Amino acid sequence: MFQNFSLRKIDWFTVLLSLAIIGFGIVALASVMSKPYDGTEASLSDYLSHFNQEYLKKHIVNIAVGMAALSVFLVVDYEYFKHLAWLMYAGIIGLLLMLFVFGAVRGGALGWFVFDSLERAIQPGELSKIAVIVMEAKIVSKAMDENGGLFRFTDVLKALAFTAIPFLIIVRQSDYGTAIVLLVITVAIFFAARIRWYYIVGAAGAAAVGLPLVYKFILTDTQRQRIDVFLDPSAVSSDARYHVERSQMAIGSGRLNGKGLFAEPTLSQLRYVPARHTDFIFSGITEAIGFIGSAVLIAAYFILVIRWIYIAMRARDNFGMLLVVGVVGLFTAHIFENIGMTMGIMPVTGIPLPFISYGGSNMLVNLIGVGIVLNVYMRRIHRTRLHPNG
C-alpha cells in the first residue's frame, strides 16, 4: 500500500506553485473580509484590528485539514485507489441521498450537512468529484488496457452511468454548478481515453436537443435568469443582473494596478460585492491587485494545469494518467467558470475559485486533487502502460 514512497521524487514545482496560490489566497481573503481601512493605520496591531479573524482562522484550519488529506492521498500507492473506488463511490452516493432527509439549503441548493455545534458544514457534492474521478479512472482505464481506448459502446455506457447517478441526484438538489463540474471531469477523461468521434457527435446532438428542454422545463426561474443575464443582460430585470453588475463594478474599479491590499476602502470591504469571500472573491482580488495582478494569478493557474497535463502524459499506466486528467478537468472547470462568471462571460453557478475561495469542502477536494497528482508523478517510474497487444 505504501511502496515506492519517496519525497525525493515529489514534483516540487506543483508543491511550490500550489502553496504560493494558497498563501496568496490567505492574504486576499484577509484583505477582502477586512473592515475598510482609512489610512490612519500606523502599526501592525492597527491593521490586525481590521481583520475578520473568525473567517481567517477557519480558512487556515480548512487548509490544515486539506493538507492532512493530501498526505494520505500521497502516501498510499494510487494503485490501491482501485480497491477503494467502490467504497468511495457508494459512500458518496449514500451521503448525497441522506441530504434529502438531513441536508440544509444554502444559496438555493440542498447540498450541506450543517453542524451548528462545530460551526461547520460539509458539502458531499464537492466530495463526489473525487469519487467520480477515481471511479471513472478505474472503469475507463480497464477499457483502455483491454482495447487500447474507450471504443466499445458498452464501456461508454458503463462509464456514463457512474457519472449519471451522482449527477442526477445533485441536479435534483438544484446544485447545477457541481453537476456541470462532474460532466467536465467525465468529458476530460473520455477525451484522454481516445473516445470515438461518433460518440462525440452523438453527445453534441443530444446536448443540442436536451439543453433547451432543461432550460424550459427543469430550471427554476432564478436559474433561468442567471442564464438570461449571460445571454442578453439587457433583456432581464436589474434584480437578475445584481450579482454580475456589482462584480463587474469591483473589477473595473481596480483598473490596471489595483487599489492595493489592506489599503484604501474597496467595494468588497464595503460589502458592495455579494459572496465576496466565496463565489465572487476574484472580483475583490482584481479590485485590489488590478488587471496586471489578476493576469499573473490566471497565468499561475494556467501553468499549474499545463504542468499537470505533462504529468498525465508521463504516467506509466492508464489508471494513473486518467486520475490526473480527472483532476485537470476539475480544476479547469472551476477556474474557467468562476473567473468567467465574475466578469459576466459565464452564467452564475456558484463555483468557488480553487485554493482561494473560503469553504472547507472545496479546499479539501482541491488538496486531495493535488495529492493525487503528486502520487502519480512520484510513482511514475514504477508503472508500465498496458496495450492490447502487450
Secondary structure by P-SEA (a helix, b strand, c coil): ccccccccccaaaaaaaaaaaaaaaaaaaaaaaccccccccccaaaaaaacaaaaaaaaaaaaaaaaaaaaaaaaccccccccaaaaaaaaaaaaaaaccccccccccccccccccccccccccccaaaaaaaaaaaaaaaaaaaaccccccaaaaaaaaaaaaaaaaaaaaacaaaaaaaaaaaaaaaaaaacccaaaaaaaaaaaaacaaaaacccccaaaaaaaaaaacccccccccaaaaaaaaaaaaaacccccccccccccccccccccccccaaaaaaaaaccaaaaaaaaaaaaaaaaaaaaaaaacccaaaaaaaaaaaaaaaaaaaaaaaaaaccccccccccccccccaaaaaaaaaaaaaaaaaaaacccbbbbcccc
